[in-house]
Amino acid sequence: MEPGETREPREPGPGAETAAAPRWEEAKTFHDNLAPKKKPKSPKPQNAVTIAVSSRALFRMDEEQRIYTEQGVEEYVRYQLEHENEPFSPGPAFPFVKALEAVNRRLRELYPESEDVFDIVLVTNNHAQVGVRLINSINHYDLSIERFCMTGGNSPICYLKAYHTNLYLSADAEKVQEAIDEGIAAATIFSPSRDVAVSQSQLRVAFDGDAVLFSDESERIVKAHGLDRFFEHEKAHENKPLAQGPLKGFLEALGRLQKKFYSKGLRLECPIRTYLVTARSAASSGARALKTLRTWGLETDEALFLAGAPKGPLLEKIRPHIFFDDQMFHVAGAQEMGTVAAHVPYGVAQTPRRTTPTKQATSAL
């Protein structure tokens, strides 16, 4: 090139733009992976389906609970502070919470502006200083839990209605009973005897009928007069709806979210599936249960009438994230087969009250 001569810019050769595109995409993907993931905005409590979960339901805290029981609260807090960078292991409610979040992701894809989703609140009587370890554990597992209620030794039950709680799960039977007495759907959750894989893409919830979805009217008749009188009563009152039980409202909330998928033509691909698993007999007492649900405008995807047979083997096939029952006998049977079971302390079967899932005689319901 002669002095003073300028070189004309050369046109990019064929394929230069297409060669640059993959490099740009690679760089963008690398950057996106480095950037912190933005968690979804929390909905207003009055618009959401609020699930309140205690720390011992969400995480395994057996050693911490032992220290609290044997050595007192000061040693317990000290231990938690010393181990606050060690995440807790998942507890019995953990798969349920992960399934709730999977449903939320689907709902937000279909309804980006809607707040009609699950909102999970961590409710605990832990001291606020223990909150750092809980926050670290939640972030470790990438859970979307932004609302905490830490009451420093006091019962948190008085706050549940302020959070618009639709369901409260705890490992503390006394607090669950307190919530039930306040008219809040609640259950004591128990870890299964063995781990069983559950669906990662579909929330599965199984309910007993009497004293869970329905009132304990029928169980009272069984207890007072026996099965024959119960069958006569159910036949005579087949077209009279049962009164509602403590978890009717939660089934109603699940049904409302299911319909959001149905309206998009996704009934068969719905990520929520519900089950009625009852010891009732279909022919002699099943019609009243189904007609009651129909009267309420509710349904379950599946209805299993076992006529007094054990529930555990059927639940093993269903593999629900949680199963609700009012009798410890059925809770224990579900546990043995690997199901996360939750005891609803409501109705005549709670006399006398029990706080551990020990086998005992049971009615047909």
LUMNUVEX-486352 format. One record per residue: residue in one letter; x, y, z of N, C-alpha, C, O in turn. Coordinates in steps of 0.05 Angstrom, whole numbers, plus 5000, padded with zeros to 4 digits. Example, Ala and Ser with C-alpha at 12.3 -4.5 7.8 and 13.67 -1.06 7.14 Angstrom:
BEGIN
A526448865156524649105156526449345156528549345169S525749555142527349795143525850015157526850235161
This chain:
BEGIN
M501749765000500050005000501850255000503750265016E501250444983502850694981502150875005499950855016P504151055013503551245035501151415028500851505006G499451465048497051625044494751475033492551585032E495151235024492951075012491350945034492450835054T488750955032487050825052485950565040485450535017R485550375059484450115050481350125053480350195075E479950045033477150025034476349785053477449575051P474349835070473449605088472449375071470849415052R473249145078472348915063469648815073469048825097E468048725054465448615062465948345076467648195068P464348295096464648025109464147805090462247825074G465647605092465347375073462847225079461647255100P462047045061459646885065459846715090461946595096G457746715105457646555129458746685154458646575176A459846935152461047065175458847125196459247085220E456447225187454347285206453347035220452847045244T453046825205452046575218454146455237453346325256A456746505231458746405249458846565275459346455296A458146825273458146995298455846935315455946955340A453546855303451146815319451446605340450646655363P452546375334452846175356454646275378454146215402R456746425371458546525392457046725410457546725434W455246885398453747075414451746925433451546995456E450546715422448646555438450146415461449046405484E452546315456454146185477454746385499454646315523A455646625490456346835510453946915527454146945551K451546935514449147015528448346795548447646855571T448446545540447746325557449646315581448746275604F452246355576454246365598453546585618453646535642H452846815608452247045625449646985641449547045665D447646875628445146815641445546615664444146635685N447346425660447846235681449246355705448946265727L450846565700452246695721450446875737450746915761A448446995723446647185736444847045756443946825751P444347175779442547045799439747015787438747195773K438446785793435746735783433746915799433746915823K432047045784430047215796427647045805426446915788K427047055830424746895840422147045834422147295833P419946895830417447025823416547215846417147165870K415047415839414047605859411847465876410147325865S411947505902409947385919407247505914406947745911P405147335913402347445909401247565934402347515956K399247725931397847835955396447595969395147435955P396647575995395547336009392647286004391847056002Q391047496001388247455997387547345969385347255964N389447355951389047255923390046975919389446855899A391646875937393146625934391846395950390146445967V392846155945392245925961394645895980396745805972T394245976005396545996024396845736040395045636053I399245626037400045376052402145456073404345536066A401345436098403245496120404545236129403145036135V407145236130408744996136410645056159412045256158S410744886179412644926201415444836192415744686173S417444936207420244876200420744576202422244456186R419544436223420044156226418443986207418943746205A416444096194415043956172416643976146416843786131L417844206141419244256116422044126117422944016097F423344136140426044026142426243826165424643826184R428243646163428843456184430443606205432643706200M429443606230430843746252430943576276430543666299D431343316272431243126294433443176315432843186339E435843226306438043286325437543546339438043566364E436643746325436144006337433843986358434044106379Q431843826352429643786370430643636395429743696418R432443446391433543306414435043496433434743476457I436643666421438143866437436244046452436644106476Y434144136439432144316452430844176475430444286497T430043916471428643766492430443706516429643726539E432943626510434743536531436343766544437043746568Q437043976529438844176539437744456541438944636552G435344496530434044756532434444936509436044886491V433045166510432945346487435545486482436245536458E437145556503439645706498441645536483442945626464E441845286491443745106477442745046448444345016430Y440145036446438944986419439645216400440445176378V439245466409439845696393442845706386443645766364R444545646406447445646402448145446380449745506362Y447045216382447645006362446745096334448245056314Q444445216332443445306306445245526294445845516270L446245706311448045916301450645796292451745886271E451745596306454245476298454045316272455945286258H451545226266451145066242449545206220448345076203E449345476222447445616204448245596175446545656158N450645526168451445496140451145216130451745156107E450045036147449444766139446444736133444844766152P445744686109442844666103441544426117442844216120F439044456125437644226136437044026114436944096090S436643776122435743576103432743606098431343706116P431743526075428843546070427143386090427943166098G424943506098423043376116420643266101420643266076P418643166115416343036102414743216084413643116064A414543476089413043656072414543756048413443886031F417143696047418843796026417943725998417643895981P417343465992416443395965413743525958413343605935F412043565978409443695974409943985965408644085947V411744125979412344405973413544425945412944605930K415444245938416544245911414444205890414544335869A412444035895410343985876408544235874407644305852L408044375896406544635894407944835876406644965861E410544845879412145035862412144955833412145125815A412044695827411844605800409244685787409144775764V407044675803404444765793404445065788403445165768N405745215807405945505803407345585777406545765763R409445435770410845495745408945465721409045625703R407345255721405445205699403345425699402645525678L402345505722400345715724401345975713399946125699R403846045721404946295712405546305682405546515670E406046075670406446055641403746125627403746255607L401546015639398946055626397646315633396246435617Y398146415658396846655668398946835681399146845706P400546965665402947115676402147335696403747395714E399847445694399047665712397347575736396747735753S396647325737394847225758396347175784398647085784E395047235806396147175832394746935845395246875868D393046805830391646565839393546325837393146155820V395446315855397546105856397846015885396646135903F399545815889400245735916402245935928404146015914D401846015953403746185967404546035992402845976009I407045975995408045816018409245996039410946166033V408345966064409246126086410545936106409445736114L413046006115414345846136413445956163414046186169V412145786178411045876204412445706226412345466226T413745846244415345706265415445866290415446116290N415545726313415945876338418945896345419645956368N420645856325423545886329424246186335422746366328H426546216348427646486353428546596326429346456308A428346866323429046996298431946936290432546926266Q433746896309436546836302436846576286438746546271V435046386291435046136276434246176247434646006230G432946406242432046456215434146456194433646396171V436646526201438846536182439246256170439646226146R439246046188439645776178437345686161437645546141L434945766168432545696152432745836125432145706105I433446086124433746226099435846096082435546056058N438146036094440345896079439345636067440145566045S437745486082436845226073434845266050434945116030I433045456052431145516031432545596005431845505984N434645766008436145845984437745615973438145595948H438745445990440345215981438645035963439644935943Y436145005969434344825953432744985932431044875919D433345245930432045425911429045415914427545395894L428045435938425145445944424245725942425645915950S421845765933420646035931418946085956416446095954I420246125978418846186003419846456013422146476023E418246656011419046926019417747016045418747206058R415546896053414146986077414946796100414646556099F415946916122416646776146414946886169414247116170C414346706188413146786213414646646236414246406240M416446786250418046676271417246806297417547046300T416246646316414846766339416446746365415346806386G418946646364420646656388419546516412419646616435G418446276408417446116431414446126435413245956448N413146326424410246346426408846186403410146136383S406446116408404945966387404446146363403546376367P404846046339404346206315401446186305400846316285I399846036318397145976307395446226305393846256287C395846426323394246666322394846826297393247006290Y397046776283397646926258396546796233396546916212L395546546235394846406210392646536195392746546170K390546636209388346766194389347026181388247096160A391147166194392247406182393747356156393847516138Y394847116153396147026129394246906108395046826087H391646906115389546786098390246486092390146406069T390946346113391846066110389645876101387545866113N390245736079388345526070389045246081387245076082L391545206089392344956100394844996117396745136109Y394844876141397244896159398244616164396744436172L400844576159402144316164404344346185405944536183S404344176204406344196226406943916236405343726233A409243886249409943636263409043646292409443446306D407943866300407043906328404043866330402444036321A403243636341400443566343398743766359396443816353E399943886380398444076396397844326381395644436383K399744416365399144666349397144606327395444776321V397244366316395244296296392544286308390544386296Q392244176332389644166345388644456351386344516348E390544626358389844906364388745036338386845186339A390044976315389045086290386344986282384545136274I385944716285383344596279381144726297378944786287D381744776322379844896340379145186332377045286339E380945306317380545586307379145576280378745786268G378445346270377045326245378845336221378045396198I381445276224383445276203384044996194384544826211A384044936168384844676159387744616167389544776161A388144396180390844336191391244036194389243886196A393743956194394343666198397143636208398943796202T397543426224400243356234401543166214400442956208I403843246203405043096182407142906193408642986211F407342666181409242456190410942366167409942346144S413442306173415242196153414541906147413741766166P414741816123414241536116416541356127418741456133S415941096130417940906140420140856120422340776127R419540906095421540876073421041076052418741166048D423141146037422841346016421641215990422541005982V419641345979418441265954418441505935417741725943A419341465910419441675891416641775884414841615880V416242035883413642155876414042325851416242395843S411842395838411842545813413142815817412742955837Q414842895798416043155798414443365782415043605784S412443275768410943455750407943475756406643645745Q406943305774404143305781403743285811404643095824L402343485822401643485850399343285855397243295842R399843095873397842885879397042905909398742875926V394442945914393542975941391242785946389342785930A391442615966389442415973388042495999389342566018F385442465999383742536023382142296032380942156015D381942256058379842086069377242256067377342496063G375042126070372442266068371442366095371542606100D370342186111369042256136371042376156373242266161A370242606168371842756187374342876175376142976189V374542886148376643026134375443216114375443456118L374243106092372743276074369843326085368743546082F368743116097366043136108366143156138368243126150S363843206150363643216179363942926190364142736175D363942896216364142636229361442516235361242326251E359242616223356542516228356342216226355342086243S357442106203357141816199358941656218358141436226E361241756224362941616243361641596271362041396285R360241796278358841796304356741576305356341436325I355341536282353341316281354641046283353640866297V356941006269358340756270359240706299358840476309K360340906312361340876339359140806359359440646377A356840936355354640906374352840666369351840536388H352440596343350440396336351440166318350039976314G353940186308355039966292354540006262353140186254L355739826246355739856217353039816205352339966186D351439626215348839576202347039826204345739906184R347039956227345440196230346640426213345140586202F349240426210350440626193349540596164348940796151F349540346154348740306126345840386122345140506101E344140336142341340416140341040716139339540826123H342640846156342541146158343441266132342241456122E345641166120346641276095344741236072344441416055K343341006072341340956051339041156053338041256033A338141196078335841366082336541666077334741816070H339041736080339842016077341642056052343242246051E341441876033343141886009343042155995345142245985N340742285994340542535979340842775997340343005988K341542736022342042956040345142996043346442826052P346143226034349043266035350143256063348843356082L352443146066353843146092354843436097355243586079A355043496123356243756129359243746122360443536120Q360443986119363243996111365143926134364543976157G367343806127369543746146371743956144371544146128P373843926159375944136161377444186135378444406132L377743986117379344026093377644066068378744066046K375044106071373444156047374344406033374444406008G375044616047376044866035378544826019378944955998F380344656028382844606014382344465988383444525967L380544255988379744125963378544325944378944315920E376944505955375644715938377744885925377444955901A379844965940381945125928383444975906384145095886L384044715911385344555890383544545865384544565843G380944505869379144495846379044755830378944745806R379244975844379245235830381745255812381545355790L384045175822386445185806386344985783387345035761Q385244745788384944555767383344665743384044625720K381244815750379544925728380945125711380245175688K383045255722384645435705386145285683386545395661F386845035689388144865668385944755649386444745625Y383644685660381544575644380644785623380144715599S380545035631379645245612381545285589380845405569K384045185592385945205570386144935555387944895539G384144765559384144505545386144305556387044135541L386944335581389044165592388043975614389543915633R385643895613384543715634386243465636386943375658L386943335614388543085615391443135623392842955631E392443385619395143445626395343615651397343745657C393143625667393043795691395243705711395443475717P396743895722398843825741397843795770399443785788I395243785773394043735800392143495797390443495779R392443305814390643075814389843005843391442995861T387142965847386142925873384842645875383842535855Y384842535899383842265904382142265930382842385950L379842125928378342055952378941765958378341585942V380141715982380941445990379441396016380341476038T377241246015375541216038375040926044374940756026A374640856069373940586078371040526074370140306080R369440716065366640666059366340456037368140406022S364040316037363340136016361940285994360240466000A362440225969361240375947358240335946356740535946A357340085945354540035941352840115964350640215960S353740075988352040126012352340406023350440496037S354440556018354740816030356341016012356841236021G357040935988358741105971357241335958358341545953A354641285952353141475936352841745951353041955939R352441735978352141985993354642145992354542395990A356942025993359542175992359842315965360442545964L359242165943359542285917357542505912358142705900K355042455921352942655917353542915934352843135926T354742875957355543105973357543285958357243525956L359543155947361543305931360143445908360743675902R358343305895356943425872355343675880355343875867T354043645903352443875914354244115919353444345914W356644065929358544285934359744395908361144595909G359244265886360644355861363444265859365144385845L364144045874366843945875366943655864364943525861E369343575858369843295850372743225857374443395861T373242965858375942865859376442715833374642605821D378942715824379542575799379042275801378242145782E379642165824379241875829377841845856378341985875A376141645857374741575882375141275887374341105871L376341205909377040925916375540855942376140955963F373540675939371940575961373040305969372940115954L374140275993375640036001374139846018375039626024A371739916027370039736043371539626067371339386073G373039796080374439706104377239586100378639526119A378039556075380739436069382839646075382339886076P385339556080387539746086387939946063387639876040K388640186071389140396051391940406040392440496018G393840306056396640326049397340216022398740356007P396539976014397239865988396240035965397640065945L393840145967392740315946394340575944394940675923L395040685967396640935968399440895956400541075944E400440655960403140595949403040615918404940695905K400740535906400440555877399940845868400940935847I398440995884397841275877400341445880400841615863R401841405901404241555907403541855910404642025896P401841925928401142205932403342355947405042225960H403442615943405342775959404442795988406042846005I401842765992400842776019398042636020396542656001F397542496042394942366046393842446073395242436093F391342536074390042636098388042436109386342336094D388242376135386342196147385942276176387742396189D383542216187383042286215383742066235383542116259Q384541836225385041616243388041526241389041486220M389241516265392141446266392641166254394841106244F390640986256390940716245391540736215393340596206H390140906201390640936172393141086166394541036146V393841276183396341426180398741236182400541246166A398641056202400840866206401040676182403240616173G398740586172398740406149399840536125401240406109A399240796121400340936098403440976101404840936082Q404241036125407141076131408740826123410840836111E407640596132409040346127409540286097411440156090M407740396080407940346052409340566037409440576013G410640756053412240966040410741216033411741376017T408341256044406841496038407141706060407141646084V407441956052407442176071404542216080402842296064A403942166105401242176115400942406135402842466150A398542516136398042746155395442686170393442626158H395642716196393342656213391742916218392743126226V389142896213387243116217385743066244384042886245P386343206265385243146291382443266295382043466308Y380543136282377843246281375843016284376242806272G373743056300371542866301371742666323373542676340V369842476323369542286345371842096348372341996370A373342046327375641866328377941976345379841836351Q377742236353379842356369379442336399380742476414T377642156407377142126436378041846445376841646437P380241816460381942026469383942116447384441956428R385042356449386842446429389442296429390442216451R390642256406393242136403395042316387394142466371T397642296393399542466379401642306364403542426352T401542036364403441876349401841666333399841576343P402841596309401341406292401641116301403040966288T400341046323400440766332397940626322395840736320K398340356317396040206307393940166329394640126352Q391440176321389240146340386840046325386840046300A384839966340382339886327381140126312381340356321T379840076290378740296274375940226264375239996262S374440436259371840396247372140346217374340356207A369940306204370040246175370440506159370740496135L370540736172370840986157373641086159374241306148
